[in-house]
């Protein structure tokens, strides 16, 4: 075998993958049915990620999604954790669906949309009357010159191309709405940008949860979900102080809204940002977003006789789903042999006091004092804690840009690409046209043009 034959053989081996991709892979990727199926599957799992709480601890799913009985007969905490439904948007299979859908759109753009735009930009004059018979809408006018139609087309925003010479008959081509051919391409670019933003955010972002007592300063550390490429550097060199947490109640005692007054502090303890947050109004700093999502009772401040003020932690009790109650135990003797239990269900200051046998002794409000076990117990304050969900998602600007392009592309796609040809043969003017959408509106437009020319000739429609 000669060297030329060897080189030719090696080159043919390099061509095989390219031919296989063009003939086997591309037709599948650009199939509209595949895109629709992928979109539906992505939408289905996106809904599941909205319905099923994301990034919670295993105990949460075990208590809310038991095996017996399983939700819908199959959805238990084991299924959720094995499949990854507790962090849908970061699972390998969901990201793979996004990549496959984006690849399909990109392939469709290069193999269909861009060639369609290129073909729309190309045009040729119709130099023979028989060319007009192939058009869905055409007409013949007697005794009208080609120049009569020029001001009418200009008034209707057509771009006109005309050729006139002694050797050739007068020829005209006009078009408008080429932006309608660009619109689908912009739509595809917008969707791909949204997918890329989602993937980038899932791989580089993180989510944390913190329960902070009113008055405390903290740094974000309790990260419950993070992407494979996420970095915590954005959390360095600053902290957050919860200046105050409070709840507004309705006249009937229900919660109207809960608030957190928060300050961002630099390394020197100076305030660099300040915000009062509540549900749907977060604090944003360096791309990190703090959402108000929960609340609790953290501590109770008490005094026994004339003792120093004690700040005792309160813990949430298991009520088997019958409401939220926090409790603590207060010793009334130095040897801890006796004491009372304090229970509270909200931050309105009402506290229930029980003895060691579980008997209700009294009900007091913050600021009041009562005698128990031979001492004077004063309830000074019930302190709340704010539940914060902290998110960092670098892909959001890309997603917003994609949505902007998507909306722009949708608007552009509504423009019809309309084309009109005209040919002057002696005393006869041939006119014809076609459009890619809004066929009825285009026919009405062409008929209006013919009506304006009807005063100059008898129209013979073909």
Buried (B, 14 or more C-beta within 10 A) or exposed (E): EEEEEEEEEEEEEEEEEEEEEEEEEBEEBBBEEBBEEBBEBBEEBBEBBEEBBBBBEEEEBBEEBEEEEBBEEEBBBEBBBEBBBBBBBBBEEBBEBBEBBBBBBBBBBBBBBBEBBEEBEEEEBBBEBEBBEEBEBBBBBEEBEBEBBBEBBEEBEBEBEBEEEEEEBBBBBBBBBBBBBBBBBBBBBBBBBBBBBBBBBBBBBBBBBBBBBBBBEBEBEEBBBBBEEBBEEBBEEBBBBBBBBBBEBEEEEEEEBBBBBBBBBEEEEEEEBEBEBEEEEBBEBEEBBBBBBBBBBBBBBBBBEEEEEBEEEBEEEEEEEEEBBBBBEBBBEEEEEBBBBBBBBBBEBBBBBBBEEEEEBBEBEBEBBBEBBEBEBBBBBBBBBBBBBBBBBBBBEBBEBBBEBBEBBBEBBEBBBBBBBBBBEEEBBBBBBBBBBBEEEBBEBBBEBBEBBEEBBEBEEE
